[in-house]
Amino acid sequence: MNSLFLAVNHLHSRGIAHRDLKPENIMYGSDERIKIIDFGFSTCYKPQRKLKMFCGTPSYMAPEIVSRVEYYGPPADLWASGVLLFCLLNGFFPFKG
C-alpha cells in the first residue's frame, strides 16, 4: 500500500490532484508498481488555491467535497486514499454515506 501513497505523492509533487481515487482506478503492474488511471476528474492546482468542482465517487469523497465547499486537492486525495486502504483491509466502507 506504500506504493499507492508514493504514486499519489508523485502526482501532488507535480501539481496534480486526481479527485477520484478508488479501487477501479488503481492498477498493479507486472513490474510490481502501482499505476493510477482514469484522470477524467483530475486537475492541476496551485498550493494556496482551493478547488470548487464537485466531483468523484461519493463513497470516497472528502467531507468538504460532499459539503460543496471549496477544498484543497491533496487532502481530498489523501482522504480517498485512506477510505480505499480501509476498504481493502476490511472489505467494507468505514462509514455509511
Helices and strands as residue ranges (DSSP letters): H 2-13, E 16-17, G 23-25, E 26-28, E 34-36, E 43-44, G 58-60, H 63-66, H 73-90
